[in-house]
Amino acid sequence: MPFDRHWAVMHEASKFDKASPAWTPCNNFIRGAKAPELQAITVTGFEPGKFIELQHTNGVPFRFNPDNAADHAGFINWLAQFVPANRAAPDALVKAPERGMTDSNFPSISILNRASLRELSNKAGQVMEIERFRGNIWLDGLGPWAEFDWIGKTVRIGSVELIIRERIGRCMATTVNPATGKQDVATLKLLQAAWGHTDFGVFGEVIKSGRVSTTDTLEIL
């Protein structure tokens, strides 16, 4: 998807090779699982090639052009305030050619089910925000956890066809309230206790590109 995980922020202990950039596992970058305050950052404005504007719940907005290397140092300095002192500090804004820094080692699209989210919210005793899960596509009108039955199958959404490759194993980022940047729900423990796993959503790999709109339905091929 355009601009999805197009950039990543490597930390000072990262093994990402800036001289030969390529997809690198997520533990080489700063992320909400280790720095919860990052989860409270939202994009309030974006014009490709010109600027992106970021807002943190408890911080001053920051606007810069990620395509302009001269802007990177200011961005890294702004971001550092949201990373705990006991974690590796942000070091540089980087990208891999022709693909995003997805959590999977293959170029993936995350597909999530609102019915599953409602089930999880019921267990949590509060509404679980969709932003906790950083999904690319959210579906409704399905049964809870129906998405897990699609592994290995091909689906069509709009004019796009995807092979559903695997379930998404979740991390501590999902425990963080995106409005506050504070951990408030033991998401992984809830999933494990209620359903015997810590998965939420599925990864699909695009085999036929196209367009998806909010009114499209999913068809299993």
Backbone as CSV, one residue per row, in Angstrom:
resi,resn,N_x,N_y,N_z,CA_x,CA_y,CA_z,C_x,C_y,C_z
1,MET,0.852,-1.181,0.000,0.000,0.000,0.000,0.891,1.236,0.000
2,PRO,0.488,2.280,-0.708,1.337,3.469,-0.809,1.736,4.010,0.555
3,PHE,3.036,4.156,0.748,3.633,4.766,1.940,3.467,3.947,3.218
4,ASP,2.949,2.741,3.137,2.824,1.913,4.335,4.201,1.406,4.755
5,ARG,4.651,1.804,5.945,5.964,1.418,6.459,7.074,1.729,5.461
6,HIS,6.865,2.817,4.754,7.829,3.254,3.738,9.147,3.658,4.386
7,TRP,9.041,4.255,5.572,10.213,4.678,6.339,10.268,3.903,7.650
8,ALA,11.463,3.790,8.208,11.646,3.220,9.541,12.746,4.013,10.238
9,VAL,12.695,4.019,11.558,13.723,4.725,12.330,14.630,3.690,12.986
10,MET,15.831,3.558,12.469,16.777,2.621,13.065,17.282,3.197,14.385
11,HIS,17.572,2.305,15.334,18.139,2.757,16.600,19.646,2.567,16.597
12,GLU,20.290,3.027,17.638,21.746,3.069,17.665,22.387,1.685,17.703
13,ALA,21.619,0.639,18.031,22.159,-0.718,18.038,21.697,-1.528,16.829
14,SER,21.095,-0.871,15.855,20.504,-1.551,14.701,21.560,-2.183,13.803
15,LYS,21.177,-3.299,13.177,22.029,-3.960,12.191,21.619,-3.591,10.760
16,PHE,20.721,-2.634,10.607,20.354,-2.167,9.268,21.585,-1.605,8.581
17,ASP,21.794,-1.999,7.329,22.974,-1.580,6.571,22.598,-0.418,5.648
18,LYS,22.965,0.791,6.031,22.626,1.955,5.217,23.356,1.956,3.880
19,ALA,24.491,1.277,3.802,25.245,1.206,2.546,24.608,0.246,1.557
20,SER,23.868,-0.715,2.068,23.185,-1.693,1.221,21.801,-1.956,1.798
21,PRO,20.904,-0.977,1.697,19.605,-1.073,2.373,18.733,-2.203,1.841
22,ALA,18.098,-2.904,2.764,17.201,-4.001,2.424,16.270,-4.219,3.602
23,TRP,15.204,-5.009,3.383,14.304,-5.317,4.487,15.096,-5.895,5.641
24,THR,14.760,-5.446,6.845,15.454,-5.861,8.061,14.403,-6.079,9.151
25,PRO,14.555,-7.083,10.018,13.544,-7.357,11.053,13.252,-6.145,11.936
26,CYS,12.036,-6.110,12.468,11.550,-4.934,13.185,12.329,-4.616,14.449
27,ASN,13.033,-5.605,15.036,13.776,-5.312,16.263,14.987,-4.418,16.023
28,ASN,15.241,-4.082,14.773,16.322,-3.153,14.445,15.862,-1.704,14.404
29,PHE,14.601,-1.476,14.746,14.031,-0.128,14.666,13.291,0.212,15.957
30,ILE,13.134,1.501,16.222,12.342,1.878,17.385,10.874,1.622,17.065
31,ARG,10.124,1.182,18.068,8.733,0.785,17.848,7.966,0.841,19.162
32,GLY,6.657,0.846,19.026,5.794,1.000,20.179,5.908,-0.118,21.195
33,ALA,6.352,-1.289,20.778,6.497,-2.406,21.717,7.527,-2.109,22.795
34,LYS,8.526,-1.316,22.465,9.595,-0.977,23.406,9.510,0.466,23.902
35,ALA,8.838,1.307,23.166,8.699,2.720,23.526,7.232,3.101,23.406
36,PRO,6.420,2.829,24.444,4.963,3.003,24.357,4.516,4.389,23.922
37,GLU,5.251,5.427,24.299,4.843,6.788,23.950,4.731,6.989,22.434
38,LEU,5.443,6.187,21.663,5.376,6.307,20.202,3.976,6.031,19.687
39,GLN,3.215,5.226,20.425,1.869,4.855,19.990,0.902,6.037,20.004
40,ALA,1.279,7.114,20.683,0.413,8.290,20.768,0.738,9.329,19.704
41,ILE,1.589,8.962,18.735,1.903,9.857,17.623,0.939,9.582,16.474
42,THR,0.348,10.638,15.933,-0.544,10.504,14.783,-0.080,11.431,13.667
43,VAL,-0.481,11.101,12.456,-0.200,11.959,11.299,-1.377,12.910,11.123
44,THR,-1.101,14.198,11.162,-2.161,15.197,11.009,-2.126,15.883,9.653
45,GLY,-1.074,15.636,8.883,-0.989,16.211,7.544,0.094,15.516,6.757
46,PHE,-0.143,15.325,5.461,0.844,14.627,4.638,0.665,15.016,3.183
47,GLU,1.757,15.451,2.568,1.788,15.698,1.135,3.063,15.069,0.601
48,PRO,2.945,13.959,-0.148,4.130,13.213,-0.598,5.161,14.100,-1.271
49,GLY,6.404,13.930,-0.844,7.510,14.683,-1.427,7.659,16.080,-0.877
50,LYS,6.714,16.496,-0.020,6.760,17.862,0.511,6.834,17.899,2.033
51,PHE,5.893,17.251,2.707,5.935,17.296,4.164,5.074,16.203,4.765
52,ILE,5.366,15.918,6.022,4.495,15.132,6.875,4.438,15.867,8.214
53,GLU,3.257,15.948,8.799,3.106,16.611,10.087,2.661,15.591,11.113
54,LEU,3.394,15.549,12.221,3.140,14.589,13.276,2.698,15.306,14.543
55,GLN,1.805,14.652,15.268,1.316,15.221,16.519,1.362,14.152,17.607
56,HIS,1.913,14.503,18.751,1.881,13.628,19.910,0.920,14.212,20.926
57,THR,0.202,13.340,21.614,-0.796,13.797,22.585,-0.223,14.812,23.565
58,ASN,1.008,14.586,24.019,1.597,15.447,25.045,2.751,16.299,24.529
59,GLY,2.846,16.446,23.214,3.990,17.160,22.679,3.626,18.181,21.618
60,VAL,4.619,18.952,21.238,4.460,19.962,20.197,4.464,19.271,18.835
61,PRO,3.590,19.662,17.909,3.592,19.049,16.571,4.940,19.235,15.886
62,PHE,5.250,18.328,14.984,6.504,18.447,14.230,6.212,18.214,12.759
63,ARG,6.755,19.075,11.934,6.542,19.015,10.486,7.896,18.974,9.788
64,PHE,8.056,18.029,8.875,9.315,17.933,8.133,9.079,17.183,6.830
65,ASN,10.092,17.169,5.991,10.026,16.455,4.713,10.931,15.232,4.792
66,PRO,10.370,14.026,4.907,11.214,12.838,5.034,12.076,12.578,3.798
67,ASP,11.705,13.153,2.656,12.515,12.984,1.447,13.699,13.942,1.394
68,ASN,13.791,14.833,2.363,14.892,15.792,2.434,15.811,15.399,3.576
69,ALA,17.003,14.893,3.244,17.931,14.401,4.271,18.292,15.483,5.280
70,ALA,18.236,16.739,4.866,18.578,17.833,5.775,17.577,17.974,6.912
71,ASP,16.378,17.419,6.731,15.337,17.492,7.758,15.411,16.352,8.772
72,HIS,16.211,15.341,8.483,16.186,14.136,9.295,16.665,14.350,10.724
73,ALA,17.722,15.117,10.900,18.286,15.308,12.245,17.256,15.939,13.176
74,GLY,16.510,16.921,12.687,15.490,17.563,13.505,14.405,16.586,13.901
75,PHE,14.031,15.709,12.961,13.015,14.710,13.254,13.499,13.731,14.320
76,ILE,14.722,13.249,14.182,15.277,12.301,15.156,15.334,12.940,16.546
77,ASN,15.717,14.195,16.619,15.763,14.896,17.911,14.365,15.013,18.527
78,TRP,13.364,15.306,17.694,11.991,15.418,18.186,11.496,14.070,18.694
79,LEU,11.816,13.017,17.953,11.334,11.681,18.292,11.973,11.148,19.571
80,ALA,13.209,11.535,19.835,13.964,10.987,20.964,13.274,11.219,22.302
81,GLN,12.489,12.275,22.413,11.832,12.575,23.688,10.793,11.520,24.074
82,PHE,10.355,10.712,23.119,9.328,9.708,23.374,9.898,8.300,23.546
83,VAL,11.223,8.177,23.558,11.885,6.877,23.713,12.508,6.812,25.097
84,PRO,12.198,5.783,25.903,12.753,5.681,27.250,14.278,5.697,27.257
85,ALA,14.843,6.234,28.314,16.296,6.359,28.423,16.990,5.005,28.460
86,ASN,16.279,3.967,28.889,16.885,2.630,28.967,16.743,1.838,27.671
87,ARG,16.270,2.475,26.625,16.163,1.836,25.309,17.152,2.462,24.339
88,ALA,17.518,1.693,23.311,18.427,2.227,22.297,17.803,3.458,21.653
89,ALA,18.563,4.519,21.548,18.063,5.803,21.059,17.870,5.781,19.544
90,PRO,16.918,6.558,19.031,16.758,6.662,17.576,18.004,7.241,16.941
91,ASP,18.354,6.710,15.774,19.623,7.094,15.143,19.443,7.696,13.762
92,ALA,18.590,7.106,12.933,18.463,7.592,11.553,17.156,7.132,10.941
93,LEU,16.645,7.926,10.019,15.461,7.588,9.241,15.920,6.891,7.971
94,VAL,15.417,5.678,7.727,15.903,4.877,6.594,14.735,4.231,5.868
95,LYS,15.017,3.655,4.713,14.009,2.906,3.972,14.685,1.835,3.135
96,ALA,13.903,0.844,2.744,14.383,-0.222,1.878,13.823,0.007,0.474
97,PRO,14.609,-0.241,-0.557,14.120,-0.032,-1.918,12.921,-0.918,-2.249
98,GLU,11.876,-0.318,-2.791,10.769,-1.032,-3.424,9.881,-1.850,-2.495
99,ARG,10.021,-1.718,-1.176,9.100,-2.413,-0.284,9.129,-1.762,1.091
100,GLY,8.083,-2.028,1.860,7.992,-1.460,3.188,8.668,-2.334,4.226
101,MET,8.914,-1.739,5.386,9.509,-2.472,6.505,8.400,-3.181,7.286
102,THR,7.778,-4.134,6.634,6.687,-4.877,7.266,7.221,-5.766,8.388
103,ASP,6.320,-6.183,9.290,6.731,-7.081,10.361,7.097,-8.455,9.820
104,SER,6.553,-8.827,8.678,6.869,-10.110,8.053,8.038,-9.939,7.098
105,ASN,8.736,-11.065,6.811,9.873,-10.987,5.889,9.442,-11.023,4.425
106,PHE,8.131,-11.051,4.194,7.601,-10.915,2.833,6.740,-9.650,2.797
107,PRO,6.571,-9.022,1.640,5.743,-7.810,1.573,4.295,-8.164,1.906
108,SER,3.786,-7.646,2.998,2.486,-8.090,3.483,1.510,-6.943,3.680
109,ILE,0.233,-7.312,3.620,-0.880,-6.428,3.948,-1.593,-7.059,5.137
110,SER,-1.842,-6.279,6.168,-2.527,-6.831,7.334,-4.029,-6.634,7.191
111,ILE,-4.771,-7.726,7.390,-6.228,-7.734,7.273,-6.802,-8.111,8.630
112,LEU,-7.678,-7.251,9.162,-8.207,-7.433,10.507,-9.725,-7.427,10.493
113,ASN,-10.303,-8.027,11.520,-11.730,-8.290,11.592,-12.335,-7.531,12.778
114,ARG,-13.297,-6.656,12.507,-13.914,-5.874,13.583,-14.693,-6.762,14.565
115,ALA,-15.231,-7.869,14.084,-15.941,-8.773,14.988,-14.983,-9.383,16.002
116,SER,-13.786,-9.709,15.564,-12.769,-10.220,16.485,-12.392,-9.145,17.495
117,LEU,-12.314,-7.907,17.027,-11.991,-6.802,17.933,-13.077,-6.607,18.982
118,ARG,-14.322,-6.755,18.576,-15.413,-6.627,19.545,-15.338,-7.728,20.601
119,GLU,-14.985,-8.950,20.179,-14.829,-10.039,21.134,-13.715,-9.723,22.135
120,LEU,-12.608,-9.202,21.612,-11.488,-8.859,22.482,-11.854,-7.699,23.412
121,SER,-12.589,-6.745,22.894,-13.032,-5.614,23.715,-13.927,-6.090,24.854
122,ASN,-14.792,-7.056,24.561,-15.663,-7.601,25.602,-14.840,-8.240,26.719
123,LYS,-13.792,-8.963,26.346,-12.932,-9.591,27.343,-12.175,-8.541,28.149
124,ALA,-11.786,-7.449,27.481,-11.021,-6.391,28.139,-11.896,-5.515,29.028
125,GLY,-13.203,-5.528,28.772,-14.112,-4.680,29.528,-14.043,-3.225,29.113
126,GLN,-13.521,-2.974,27.931,-13.452,-1.622,27.386,-13.286,-1.709,25.881
127,VAL,-13.566,-0.615,25.195,-13.407,-0.584,23.744,-11.918,-0.567,23.401
128,MET,-11.501,-1.524,22.597,-10.112,-1.580,22.125,-10.023,-0.819,20.812
129,GLU,-9.220,0.222,20.781,-9.110,1.075,19.596,-8.426,0.328,18.444
130,ILE,-8.883,0.586,17.225,-8.278,-0.072,16.065,-6.825,0.345,15.887
131,GLU,-6.466,1.541,16.380,-5.100,2.032,16.196,-4.063,1.182,16.924
132,ARG,-4.487,0.424,17.923,-3.544,-0.449,18.627,-2.932,-1.490,17.699
133,PHE,-3.663,-1.839,16.635,-3.288,-2.984,15.812,-2.727,-2.604,14.447
134,ARG,-2.742,-1.314,14.101,-2.084,-0.805,12.891,-2.437,-1.612,11.640
135,GLY,-3.731,-1.889,11.473,-4.168,-2.697,10.340,-4.242,-1.908,9.046
136,ASN,-3.975,-2.575,7.942,-4.136,-1.958,6.622,-5.589,-1.983,6.180
137,ILE,-6.260,-3.124,6.373,-7.647,-3.298,5.942,-8.452,-3.887,7.095
138,TRP,-9.551,-3.218,7.433,-10.474,-3.723,8.444,-11.759,-4.187,7.754
139,LEU,-12.235,-5.373,8.147,-13.449,-5.947,7.586,-14.522,-6.034,8.667
140,ASP,-15.787,-5.967,8.237,-16.892,-6.169,9.159,-17.924,-7.064,8.493
141,GLY,-18.849,-7.605,9.300,-19.880,-8.493,8.776,-19.469,-9.946,8.783
142,LEU,-18.344,-10.269,9.418,-17.859,-11.647,9.521,-18.081,-12.162,10.939
143,GLY,-17.900,-13.447,11.129,-17.902,-13.999,12.471,-16.563,-13.727,13.129
144,PRO,-16.516,-13.689,14.460,-15.245,-13.502,15.152,-14.244,-14.588,14.784
145,TRP,-13.037,-14.168,14.502,-11.907,-15.045,14.195,-12.074,-15.822,12.890
146,ALA,-13.038,-15.437,12.056,-13.212,-16.112,10.755,-11.963,-15.998,9.899
147,GLU,-11.209,-14.940,10.086,-10.015,-14.697,9.264,-8.965,-15.799,9.415
148,PHE,-8.949,-16.481,10.538,-7.957,-17.534,10.736,-8.224,-18.742,9.834
149,ASP,-9.438,-18.854,9.320,-9.773,-19.977,8.434,-9.278,-19.747,7.008
150,TRP,-8.730,-18.555,6.735,-8.321,-18.241,5.371,-6.861,-18.572,5.075
151,ILE,-6.115,-19.031,6.060,-4.686,-19.278,5.846,-4.488,-20.241,4.673
152,GLY,-3.654,-19.826,3.724,-3.379,-20.638,2.540,-4.348,-20.419,1.398
153,LYS,-5.405,-19.632,1.637,-6.405,-19.377,0.602,-6.131,-18.048,-0.101
154,THR,-6.709,-17.908,-1.284,-6.631,-16.653,-2.029,-7.941,-15.908,-1.865
155,VAL,-7.853,-14.618,-1.594,-9.045,-13.794,-1.443,-8.962,-12.611,-2.388
156,ARG,-10.126,-12.072,-2.700,-10.190,-10.874,-3.543,-10.908,-9.772,-2.771
157,ILE,-10.321,-8.591,-2.742,-10.949,-7.402,-2.172,-10.849,-6.316,-3.227
158,GLY,-11.985,-5.834,-3.700,-11.943,-4.919,-4.834,-11.347,-5.642,-6.023
159,SER,-10.330,-5.056,-6.642,-9.661,-5.722,-7.764,-8.334,-6.343,-7.349
160,VAL,-8.081,-6.398,-6.047,-6.823,-6.939,-5.521,-7.012,-8.391,-5.096
161,GLU,-6.036,-9.225,-5.429,-6.039,-10.612,-4.976,-4.827,-10.850,-4.080
162,LEU,-5.077,-11.541,-2.966,-4.026,-11.811,-1.998,-4.063,-13.265,-1.564
163,ILE,-2.896,-13.827,-1.295,-2.806,-15.111,-0.626,-2.655,-14.816,0.856
164,ILE,-3.522,-15.410,1.662,-3.425,-15.224,3.106,-2.345,-16.175,3.616
165,ARG,-1.278,-15.595,4.105,-0.089,-16.376,4.411,-0.033,-16.886,5.854
166,GLU,-0.359,-16.021,6.801,-0.197,-16.443,8.198,-0.949,-15.518,9.147
167,ARG,-1.161,-16.006,10.366,-1.747,-15.188,11.406,-0.711,-14.181,11.901
168,ILE,-1.194,-13.074,12.445,-0.289,-12.035,12.939,-0.082,-12.227,14.440
169,GLY,1.119,-12.590,14.817,1.473,-12.680,16.227,1.681,-11.280,16.776
170,ARG,1.044,-10.979,17.885,1.046,-9.610,18.400,2.127,-9.372,19.453
171,CYS,2.425,-8.072,19.643,3.469,-7.669,20.575,2.897,-6.697,21.601
172,MET,3.765,-6.170,22.450,3.354,-5.298,23.540,2.791,-3.961,23.061
173,ALA,2.995,-3.610,21.811,2.437,-2.348,21.302,0.919,-2.314,21.446
174,THR,0.283,-3.483,21.379,-1.179,-3.544,21.461,-1.703,-3.293,22.873
175,THR,-0.824,-3.263,23.854,-1.241,-2.980,25.228,-1.360,-1.486,25.493
176,VAL,-0.947,-0.674,24.530,-0.841,0.772,24.738,-2.068,1.504,24.204
177,ASN,-2.600,2.394,25.020,-3.701,3.263,24.602,-3.158,4.317,23.646
178,PRO,-3.635,4.362,22.394,-3.085,5.306,21.420,-3.395,6.763,21.733
179,ALA,-4.343,7.004,22.620,-4.668,8.386,22.992,-3.730,8.926,24.057
180,THR,-3.117,8.025,24.838,-2.283,8.464,25.952,-0.824,8.035,25.855
181,GLY,-0.550,6.992,25.089,0.810,6.461,25.038,1.160,5.649,26.272
182,LYS,0.148,5.239,27.046,0.364,4.467,28.272,-0.247,3.072,28.130
183,GLN,0.419,2.089,28.720,-0.126,0.729,28.711,-1.330,0.653,29.638
184,ASP,-2.444,0.129,29.134,-3.645,0.063,29.966,-4.440,-1.229,29.823
185,VAL,-4.069,-2.099,28.878,-4.759,-3.380,28.699,-3.706,-4.471,28.491
186,ALA,-3.835,-5.565,29.205,-2.908,-6.691,29.049,-3.359,-7.540,27.856
187,THR,-3.244,-6.979,26.677,-3.795,-7.589,25.461,-3.318,-9.019,25.243
188,LEU,-2.035,-9.247,25.366,-1.493,-10.573,25.082,-1.985,-11.601,26.096
189,LYS,-2.063,-11.210,27.354,-2.575,-12.121,28.382,-4.054,-12.426,28.155
190,LEU,-4.819,-11.420,27.731,-6.233,-11.638,27.436,-6.414,-12.634,26.299
191,LEU,-5.659,-12.442,25.227,-5.750,-13.353,24.086,-5.370,-14.775,24.495
192,GLN,-4.281,-14.897,25.230,-3.808,-16.221,25.630,-4.806,-16.913,26.547
193,ALA,-5.347,-16.177,27.511,-6.270,-16.779,28.472,-7.591,-17.186,27.827
194,ALA,-8.089,-16.357,26.896,-9.407,-16.612,26.316,-9.368,-17.542,25.109
195,TRP,-8.301,-17.458,24.317,-8.296,-18.205,23.058,-7.054,-19.067,22.847
196,GLY,-6.120,-19.023,23.783,-4.965,-19.909,23.699,-3.908,-19.496,22.710
197,HIS,-3.895,-18.229,22.329,-2.878,-17.706,21.414,-2.755,-16.204,21.624
198,THR,-1.762,-15.601,20.978,-1.597,-14.140,21.038,-1.647,-13.536,19.638
199,ASP,-2.486,-14.112,18.774,-2.607,-13.669,17.381,-3.829,-12.773,17.210
200,PHE,-3.692,-11.826,16.282,-4.847,-10.987,15.943,-4.673,-10.502,14.514
201,GLY,-5.577,-10.939,13.622,-5.490,-10.574,12.211,-4.623,-11.534,11.424
202,VAL,-4.570,-11.309,10.113,-3.779,-12.163,9.218,-2.967,-11.307,8.248
203,PHE,-1.872,-11.884,7.799,-1.048,-11.262,6.770,-1.405,-11.843,5.407
204,GLY,-1.651,-10.979,4.434,-1.847,-11.404,3.056,-0.730,-10.871,2.181
205,GLU,-0.412,-11.603,1.134,0.590,-11.160,0.165,-0.107,-10.928,-1.177
206,VAL,0.071,-9.758,-1.728,-0.611,-9.400,-2.967,-0.045,-10.194,-4.139
207,ILE,-0.948,-10.845,-4.876,-0.528,-11.552,-6.091,-1.101,-10.888,-7.340
208,LYS,-2.085,-10.020,-7.148,-2.633,-9.217,-8.238,-2.978,-7.851,-7.671
209,SER,-2.283,-6.842,-8.135,-2.483,-5.505,-7.592,-3.734,-4.853,-8.178
210,GLY,-4.199,-3.823,-7.526,-5.386,-3.113,-7.971,-5.793,-2.094,-6.934
211,ARG,-7.076,-1.777,-6.904,-7.585,-0.766,-5.993,-8.625,-1.371,-5.047
212,VAL,-8.644,-0.830,-3.837,-9.611,-1.242,-2.826,-10.331,0.005,-2.337
213,SER,-11.638,-0.096,-2.174,-12.405,1.024,-1.629,-13.141,0.570,-0.370
214,THR,-13.657,1.521,0.373,-14.297,1.209,1.657,-15.595,0.420,1.489
215,THR,-16.154,0.385,0.297,-17.409,-0.351,0.074,-17.189,-1.755,-0.494
216,ASP,-15.951,-2.124,-0.731,-15.662,-3.438,-1.303,-15.902,-4.559,-0.300
217,THR,-16.190,-5.740,-0.829,-16.349,-6.925,0.010,-15.225,-7.907,-0.267
218,LEU,-15.045,-8.843,0.668,-14.029,-9.876,0.497,-14.660,-11.134,-0.066
219,GLU,-13.999,-11.710,-1.049,-14.455,-12.962,-1.669,-13.335,-13.990,-1.575
220,ILE,-13.659,-15.164,-1.093,-12.681,-16.245,-1.057,-12.717,-16.972,-2.385
221,LEU,-11.590,-17.065,-3.042,-11.525,-17.649,-4.389,-11.259,-19.156,-4.329
